Amino acid sequence: MSLEPIGVLTILIGLVCLYLGTGALTRGTVTASVLGASSALFIGPANIPPGHVMLGFLALGAMTRRRESVAAIRSLHPNEPGFWFACLAIYGIASAFLMPRVLAGITEIFPLGTTVFDDTGSTVPLAPGSSNLAQSVYMASNLLCFVMIVGVASSRGGFAATLSGLIGYCVANTVFAFADLATYATGTQDLLGFMRNARYTLHTNSEVGGMKRIVGSFTEASVFARSTLGVFGFMGTLWLCGHRSVLTGTVAALSLLLIILSTSSTGLAGAPIVLCILYATAISRLGHGSSARHAAAVVFWAPPLAIAGLLLVLLDPAVATTIRDYVDMAVLDKAGSTSGIERSSWNVVSFQNFLDSWGLGVGLGTARASNFVIALLATTGIPGLFFYSIFAIECFARPRGEARSLDANVAVAARNGALGLLFGDLLVGTVIDQGLFFCALAATAAALRPRRRALRLLQPLGARA
């Protein structure tokens, strides 16, 4: 085991937050999950990110408090979304250890980690790999994150702390993106070396057409764009609902700008989808009193501004050429690139893995894909798709909280943020690990639905919306 300097800092912060209480632990855990290119410590070949270290402190703090621990355990009841998430985790972890052995050699896979076969860059026979254990640990961590945050967010103070943590993640994501651009422009990238120490392949200095590919605190531009789609959906919704308008509106606007400038096909393809989601949310907010003035402005001004922008493009050939060239460079040309062809082949082989395993999957962490649904089918099969679908429906498809209250607004924001992340995963998701930020969004929404009586405890908080 090797402890890194950022790991020492993370442990010190964790100890301070443990002393301050579960609210500080929740803020710290959610915010620290933005450090996607960091490793607090190494255990063998495994990278342990700072967010997961903070998650350990959160679990310790929450389980020593009766109210939070009872609410966390209750979140695993069959009537709760956590039950279906637990089913997915249990099946996934079991499949990681059983399927590559029971079905060994039955199909060819693109291995996610190392196997007994040499790494040739091509397919190998199905066999256990190093990522079976790593992905099992990440899946267990995601379940733990979900359960702990549901437990904390069951109280008024915990709900406020969770919201603060989510906003902290969004602000940090934006700050690190501009730090990435600034250090690259000034040749001082080494200043961010302390947080780019993970033993992954890091694409932090890549360019496309002379433009810096923005990675922020992550390993590559597509991962940053996927995270920023979630930030844009979450903060944009909070701005529409009138919550901390200056902060949420600024971060949402900057996030959209960063998505456009990121040169990531994931971001450029996902931004119009998230914009449509936000416009639909604005329409649904009409008639909600003074807190809906932002929504009303969007509903009224968005169509004429979109038409004006379209006319500008059509009437100015230079602008049209610039936009077309950028879209070609960042999106269309990638489909025929070496990377695009490779990712397409991952999906073809992974879907064949699903068929060859009779719909059971070849095991969590076994195969590599480039689409979340195909990865889910290839590794956990029909059972995994069923468990995840019920979990997502339970978390995001039902109304949450009292209408026009802060808790209901945050639930909608969490849903829109999660949809942004999910759309990114549909484009570039190599595994079914959606990260702590997604789990925190899901837990924030799930904490509200089953607690109709507990909503009265949240009403003083919601009354300010």
Phi and psi in degrees as a GROMACS rama.xvg file:
@    title "Ramachandran Plot"
@    xaxis  label "Phi"
@    yaxis  label "Psi"
@TYPE xy
-127.119  122.385  SER-2
-95.7241  124.652  LEU-3
-90.2804  160.438  GLU-4
-55.2502  -41.7674  PRO-5
-67.831  -24.345  ILE-6
-71.1454  -39.1489  GLY-7
-61.1596  -45.0056  VAL-8
-62.7952  -40.2511  LEU-9
-63.4501  -42.0522  THR-10
-65.5221  -40.997  ILE-11
-62.6531  -44.4472  LEU-12
-63.6959  -39.8213  ILE-13
-61.5231  -40.5354  GLY-14
-66.1541  -41.2647  LEU-15
-63.2422  -44.9699  VAL-16
-65.3753  -35.026  CYS-17
-62.0178  -37.2809  LEU-18
-69.1531  -37.1603  TYR-19
-76.247  -26.0673  LEU-20
123.092  177.363  GLY-21
-67.1624  -26.881  THR-22
-62.6041  -48.1191  GLY-23
-65.6368  -37.6485  ALA-24
-63.4251  -40.6112  LEU-25
-65.9636  -45.2923  THR-26
-59.0858  -45.3102  ARG-27
-65.3591  -41.3604  GLY-28
-65.6643  -48.8895  THR-29
-66.47  -43.0757  VAL-30
-66.3887  -41.3732  THR-31
-66.1574  -20.4638  ALA-32
-68.7029  -8.34151  SER-33
-73.3065  -15.7759  VAL-34
-83.228  71.6693  LEU-35
-76.215  -16.4339  GLY-36
-105.178  13.6687  ALA-37
-107.342  152.895  SER-38
-134.043  119.709  SER-39
-71.9661  -36.1396  ALA-40
-155.968  159.739  LEU-41
-114.08  129.843  PHE-42
-116.477  99.5294  ILE-43
64.4924  -130.549  GLY-44
-85.1697  -4.27872  PRO-45
-83.1723  136.735  ALA-46
-93.5114  128.465  ASN-47
-109.046  104.247  ILE-48
-68.9353  158.82  PRO-49
-57.5407  -36.4394  PRO-50
-60.5436  -35.9729  GLY-51
-75.0163  -31.2604  HIS-52
-65.2211  -44.869  VAL-53
-63.8799  -32.956  MET-54
-61.927  -37.6379  LEU-55
-61.4112  -42.0622  GLY-56
-64.5524  -39.9391  PHE-57
-62.6366  -43.0542  LEU-58
-62.3177  -42.1985  ALA-59
-63.0929  -44.394  LEU-60
-69.2431  -41.2644  GLY-61
-70.6751  -39.9089  ALA-62
-75.6425  -9.88402  MET-63
-92.8908  1.70518  THR-64
-114.982  126.907  ARG-65
-61.3116  -46.8207  ARG-66
-62.7084  -47.546  ARG-67
-66.2086  -40.5127  GLU-68
-67.8583  -38.2665  SER-69
-65.0535  -44.442  VAL-70
-64.6112  -36.9389  ALA-71
-65.0259  -44.5877  ALA-72
-66.1351  -38.4859  ILE-73
-63.8474  -26.9279  ARG-74
-66.1603  -11.8918  SER-75
-96.2402  7.0645  LEU-76
-64.3207  146.633  HIS-77
-55.9007  -20.8764  PRO-78
-84.4599  -2.12551  ASN-79
-106.706  153.657  GLU-80
-59.3511  -32.0449  PRO-81
-59.9226  -28.5918  GLY-82
-61.8077  -44.1093  PHE-83
-72.904  -32.5306  TRP-84
-66.2749  -39.9181  PHE-85
-64.2223  -39.1363  ALA-86
-61.108  -42.8891  CYS-87
-62.4485  -43.8878  LEU-88
-65.0859  -44.5527  ALA-89
-64.6513  -46.3241  ILE-90
-64.3468  -42.2888  TYR-91
-62.106  -46.1718  GLY-92
-66.0895  -41.2452  ILE-93
-62.9731  -41.6741  ALA-94
-66.5217  -30.7758  SER-95
-61.9292  -33.6405  ALA-96
-96.7997  -24.3797  PHE-97
-94.4764  -50.5408  LEU-98
-62.0798  -44.9621  MET-99
-63.1202  -20.3565  PRO-100
-92.7915  -44.5915  ARG-101
-66.8966  -38.9251  VAL-102
-103.024  19.9584  LEU-103
-52.5466  128.437  ALA-104
79.6132  -0.268274  GLY-105
-74.3933  -21.6045  ILE-106
-150.872  164.99  THR-107
-96.1515  138.207  GLU-108
-127.725  156.081  ILE-109
-90.8711  105.016  PHE-110
-67.2354  141.198  PRO-111
-77.1988  -38.2906  LEU-112
-121.434  -157.473  GLY-113
-85.5044  146.519  THR-114
-129.411  -174.301  THR-115
-70.6028  -13.9802  VAL-116
-92.4489  150.824  PHE-117
-64.9409  146.05  ASP-118
-80.438  102.981  ASP-119
-104.408  -1.27222  THR-120
81.0089  4.71975  GLY-121
-123.34  -168.89  SER-122
-76.8406  155.021  THR-123
-135.424  160.742  VAL-124
-62.7318  147.709  PRO-125
-56.7208  127.248  LEU-126
-159.626  159.464  ALA-127
-60.1986  149.569  PRO-128
-138.37  172.108  GLY-129
-66.1278  -27.7068  SER-130
-78.2584  -10.6925  SER-131
-59.9313  -45.6034  ASN-132
-71.3056  -45.013  LEU-133
-60.8804  -46.894  ALA-134
-68.7293  -29.6506  GLN-135
-65.6733  -40.1427  SER-136
-65.6511  -42.2484  VAL-137
-65.2952  -38.98  TYR-138
-64.6705  -42.8804  MET-139
-63.7327  -37.3363  ALA-140
-65.6887  -40.2439  SER-141
-62.5978  -42.7681  ASN-142
-63.2282  -43.9915  LEU-143
-61.2407  -42.8573  LEU-144
-59.9099  -47.3767  CYS-145
-59.2977  -49.2167  PHE-146
-64.8611  -43.7468  VAL-147
-65.6659  -41.9297  MET-148
-72.1168  -34.5723  ILE-149
-59.5163  -43.4742  VAL-150
-62.3054  -43.2876  GLY-151
-69.614  -42.8617  VAL-152
-73.9206  -1.07361  ALA-153
-72.8422  -14.7568  SER-154
-107.376  161.216  SER-155
-60.9231  -46.9139  ARG-156
-66.5841  -39.0398  GLY-157
-65.8579  -37.6722  GLY-158
-62.7059  -44.5039  PHE-159
-63.5301  -39.2332  ALA-160
-65.8772  -40.2234  ALA-161
-63.7862  -43.3586  THR-162
-60.6633  -42.4821  LEU-163
-62.5223  -39.4584  SER-164
-64.1939  -41.846  GLY-165
-64.1564  -42.5005  LEU-166
-64.9777  -38.4743  ILE-167
-60.0196  -41.3574  GLY-168
-59.4811  -45.9342  TYR-169
-63.4921  -42.1558  CYS-170
-65.6503  -44.9839  VAL-171
-62.6634  -39.595  ALA-172
-58.7564  -40.5596  ASN-173
-71.9132  -43.1765  THR-174
-62.7983  -44.8551  VAL-175
-66.1898  -31.1122  PHE-176
-64.3873  -45.6081  ALA-177
-70.4043  -31.5347  PHE-178
-65.0499  -37.8366  ALA-179
-60.9401  -46.7482  ASP-180
-64.9815  -42.3985  LEU-181
-67.3276  -44.4731  ALA-182
-68.4447  -32.7906  THR-183
-69.2218  -41.036  TYR-184
-66.4753  -30.2092  ALA-185
-100.771  2.10554  THR-186
68.9748  26.2359  GLY-187
-114.639  38.6008  THR-188
-59.5822  -24.6908  GLN-189
-63.0116  -19.5877  ASP-190
-63.5779  -25.5629  LEU-191
-98.2013  8.94476  LEU-192
-62.3357  -29.7436  GLY-193
-62.7435  -27.145  PHE-194
-107.485  8.33749  MET-195
-122.378  55.8964  ARG-196
-112.67  6.47579  ASN-197
-67.7308  149.793  ALA-198
-89.0862  54.6213  ARG-199
-114.79  171.913  TYR-200
-78.3817  115.482  THR-201
-101.579  128.971  LEU-202
-109.123  60.6884  HIS-203
-88.268  -13.1709  THR-204
-119.883  23.278  ASN-205
-78.052  148.217  SER-206
-128.021  151.65  GLU-207
-133.93  118.549  VAL-208
59.5902  31.848  GLY-209
82.5974  1.09668  GLY-210
-104.361  137.358  MET-211
-66.4075  129.611  LYS-212
-81.4418  113.513  ARG-213
-72.7061  126.973  ILE-214
-119.063  -17.9907  VAL-215
58.6867  -124.94  GLY-216
-100.52  18.9383  SER-217
-112.949  -177.729  PHE-218
-83.4123  -29.1204  THR-219
-155.488  169.94  GLU-220
-65.1346  -37.6194  ALA-221
-66.0579  -36.5591  SER-222
-68.9446  -41.0714  VAL-223
-62.1483  -45.0125  PHE-224
-62.4478  -40.6067  ALA-225
-61.1304  -45.1387  ARG-226
-62.3545  -41.0696  SER-227
-71.7502  -28.5224  THR-228
-61.0005  -41.379  LEU-229
-65.6836  -41.6093  GLY-230
-62.3613  -44.3328  VAL-231
-61.6314  -44.4629  PHE-232
-63.932  -41.7923  GLY-233
-71.2753  -52.8078  PHE-234
-71.6424  -33.8461  MET-235
-62.637  -37.9942  GLY-236
-69.2953  -42.4635  THR-237
-61.0219  -37.3754  LEU-238
-65.3087  -42.4514  TRP-239
-60.21  -32.2917  LEU-240
-85.2986  -1.79964  CYS-241
79.9653  19.048  GLY-242
-92.4878  116.816  HIS-243
47.9125  60.2583  ARG-244
-57.5717  -41.9509  SER-245
-62.913  -48.2778  VAL-246
-67.9745  -52.1554  LEU-247
-66.3583  -39.4385  THR-248
-65.7512  -41.1872  GLY-249
-64.413  -47.1922  THR-250
-64.9578  -39.7723  VAL-251
-62.8466  -44.7828  ALA-252
-65.2301  -42.7685  ALA-253
-66.0312  -35.6655  LEU-254
-64.4156  -41.6776  SER-255
-62.5526  -42.5309  LEU-256
-61.6203  -43.4388  LEU-257
-66.567  -35.8423  LEU-258
-61.9337  -44.2292  ILE-259
-65.7451  -39.0404  ILE-260
-85.8936  -6.27572  LEU-261
-69.6583  -18.0796  SER-262
63.6081  17.0031  THR-263
-93.9299  128.427  SER-264
-63.6398  -30.6868  SER-265
-60.5083  -47.1536  THR-266
-68.4201  -43.5993  GLY-267
-68.4263  -32.852  LEU-268
-77.3722  -31.3922  ALA-269
-84.3826  -27.3558  GLY-270
-57.56  -46.4365  ALA-271
-61.0727  -34.7875  PRO-272
-65.1083  -46.7597  ILE-273
-65.7978  -37.2954  VAL-274
-61.0242  -41.2644  LEU-275
-64.4327  -39.8337  CYS-276
-62.0335  -43.6225  ILE-277
-67.084  -36.9381  LEU-278
-66.1288  -41.1953  TYR-279
-62.7187  -37.9308  ALA-280
-65.0867  -39.7986  THR-281
-61.4577  -41.7805  ALA-282
-61.8064  -41.8318  ILE-283
-68.5896  -20.0295  SER-284
-85.1122  -12.1031  ARG-285
-59.5401  137.734  LEU-286
88.1649  7.80176  GLY-287
-93.9995  26.9072  HIS-288
78.8025  -154.656  GLY-289
-64.6658  -26.1715  SER-290
-72.207  -7.88705  SER-291
-100.153  11.4763  ALA-292
-65.7197  -35.2192  ARG-293
-65.8866  -41.4665  HIS-294
-62.8349  -41.9977  ALA-295
-63.3828  -40.599  ALA-296
-62.7858  -40.5166  ALA-297
-65.804  -45.7191  VAL-298
-60.8349  -38.8933  VAL-299
-77.2948  -44.2953  PHE-300
-91.6676  -24.4644  TRP-301
-59.2231  -47.9058  ALA-302
-60.8419  -49.2272  PRO-303
-64.5685  -34.4796  PRO-304
-67.87  -38.7376  LEU-305
-64.7499  -41.6727  ALA-306
-65.2061  -40.9821  ILE-307
-62.5253  -41.7935  ALA-308
-64.0572  -40.3876  GLY-309
-64.4908  -41.763  LEU-310
-63.6584  -38.7568  LEU-311
-60.8074  -42.5367  LEU-312
-65.5356  -42.2379  VAL-313
-70.0443  -33.0458  LEU-314
-90.0672  -16.4837  LEU-315
-115.809  99.7962  ASP-316
-58.5264  -34.5834  PRO-317
-64.2488  -44.4675  ALA-318
-64.3842  -43.5031  VAL-319
-61.077  -40.8921  ALA-320
-66.1832  -42.2317  THR-321
-61.4391  -46.7168  THR-322
-65.6223  -43.1471  ILE-323
-63.1031  -41.8165  ARG-324
-64.5954  -39.547  ASP-325
-66.4697  -44.1989  TYR-326
-64.4935  -40.3932  VAL-327
-60.3253  -44.9552  ASP-328
-65.862  -44.6509  MET-329
-87.4728  -25.3807  ALA-330
-122.026  -63.0415  VAL-331
-68.0779  -41.0945  LEU-332
-67.7917  -22.7883  ASP-333
-71.436  -26.779  LYS-334
-62.0403  -34.0143  ALA-335
-96.9469  2.5529  GLY-336
-75.7227  169.415  SER-337
-59.3796  -42.2974  THR-338
-63.9784  -42.5935  SER-339
-64.3658  -42.1287  GLY-340
-65.4696  -39.6853  ILE-341
-63.1068  -44.7837  GLU-342
-65.308  -37.2388  ARG-343
-62.9199  -39.7002  SER-344
-66.3284  -33.1842  SER-345
-59.3771  -44.7928  TRP-346
-65.2634  -41.318  ASN-347
-62.5305  -47.6453  VAL-348
-67.632  -39.2332  VAL-349
-65.0817  -39.3028  SER-350
-66.7977  -35.0317  PHE-351
-65.2439  -34.8654  GLN-352
-59.7298  -41.6462  ASN-353
-59.9706  -44.5984  PHE-354
-68.3137  -42.6651  LEU-355
-67.9665  -23.4716  ASP-356
-91.8881  14.0647  SER-357
57.1056  34.1319  TRP-358
80.0681  7.04424  GLY-359
-94.1653  -18.4459  LEU-360
90.432  154.265  GLY-361
-95.2924  4.76857  VAL-362
112.593  138.207  GLY-363
-57.8608  129.922  LEU-364
80.3187  7.31247  GLY-365
-87.3635  -49.3889  THR-366
-113.52  157.534  ALA-367
-109.342  137.518  ARG-368
-135.052  -175.348  ALA-369
-134.669  31.3027  SER-370
-156.919  130.739  ASN-371
-59.6773  -44.9352  PHE-372
-65.3522  -42.264  VAL-373
-65.9486  -39.763  ILE-374
-62.0124  -39.9925  ALA-375
-63.3714  -45.1649  LEU-376
-67.4638  -43.1231  LEU-377
-65.4905  -36.6502  ALA-378
-96.3623  -37.4289  THR-379
-119.412  -2.33477  THR-380
67.5489  -160.175  GLY-381
-62.4136  -41.0376  ILE-382
-57.2186  -43.184  PRO-383
-64.3618  -42.6151  GLY-384
-62.5051  -39.8023  LEU-385
-64.1715  -49.1687  PHE-386
-61.8965  -43.5354  PHE-387
-66.8787  -40.2925  TYR-388
-62.2011  -45.316  SER-389
-64.2818  -40.9505  ILE-390
-59.0832  -47.7098  PHE-391
-65.2966  -41.4099  ALA-392
-63.5959  -44.3146  ILE-393
-63.8338  -36.8274  GLU-394
-75.8303  -43.3585  CYS-395
-116.115  -15.2267  PHE-396
-93.0034  -9.3507  ALA-397
-106.301  145.885  ARG-398
-60.7719  145.83  PRO-399
-122.256  135.185  ARG-400
69.3872  179.855  GLY-401
-70.4052  136.785  GLU-402
-58.6944  139.805  ALA-403
68.1363  17.6082  ARG-404
-103.428  166.183  SER-405
-63.2943  -39.825  LEU-406
-62.9454  -39.7215  ASP-407
-65.5946  -40.402  ALA-408
-63.8418  -41.7239  ASN-409
-66.7121  -36.8656  VAL-410
-61.6792  -41.3549  ALA-411
-65.8795  -41.4075  VAL-412
-63.0505  -41.0499  ALA-413
-63.3042  -39.8383  ALA-414
-63.0544  -46.0639  ARG-415
-67.0528  -37.7471  ASN-416
-63.9072  -42.524  GLY-417
-65.2271  -36.4824  ALA-418
-63.9204  -38.5341  LEU-419
-61.8322  -44.1264  GLY-420
-64.2808  -42.1823  LEU-421
-64.2304  -39.7377  LEU-422
-63.695  -39.7804  PHE-423
-61.0205  -40.0644  GLY-424
-65.2688  -32.7493  ASP-425
-66.7182  -20.8685  LEU-426
-95.5606  -36.1606  LEU-427
-135.718  10.1793  VAL-428
-71.2262  110.687  GLY-429
-85.3682  -23.8465  THR-430
-134.87  176.917  VAL-431
-95.6911  3.07516  ILE-432
-74.3548  111.708  ASP-433
-97.7645  1.76041  GLN-434
87.6425  166.808  GLY-435
-71.0967  -31.6848  LEU-436
-63.5115  -45.6969  PHE-437
-60.7384  -43.9155  PHE-438
-63.4798  -36.9844  CYS-439
-67.1859  -40.1118  ALA-440
-62.5083  -46.0477  LEU-441
-63.2895  -41.0425  ALA-442
-66.6514  -36.4949  ALA-443
-61.86  -42.4991  THR-444
-69.9312  -43.4551  ALA-445
-67.2968  -27.4126  ALA-446
-65.7378  -20.2536  ALA-447
-94.9124  -38.3706  LEU-448
-58.7585  -50.6527  ARG-449
-83.1001  -1.21137  PRO-450
-110.27  67.4471  ARG-451
-62.5415  -40.9792  ARG-452
-69.9415  -37.9189  ARG-453
-66.5161  -18.1132  ALA-454
-61.5989  -26.4223  LEU-455
-65.474  -28.841  ARG-456
-71.0749  -28.5711  LEU-457
-86.651  -11.0348  LEU-458
-59.2566  -40.7339  GLN-459
-58.5615  -34.1638  PRO-460
-70.5484  -43.7981  LEU-461
-70.1945  -24.32  GLY-462
-64.4492  -17.3033  ALA-463
-82.6567  -10.2024  ARG-464
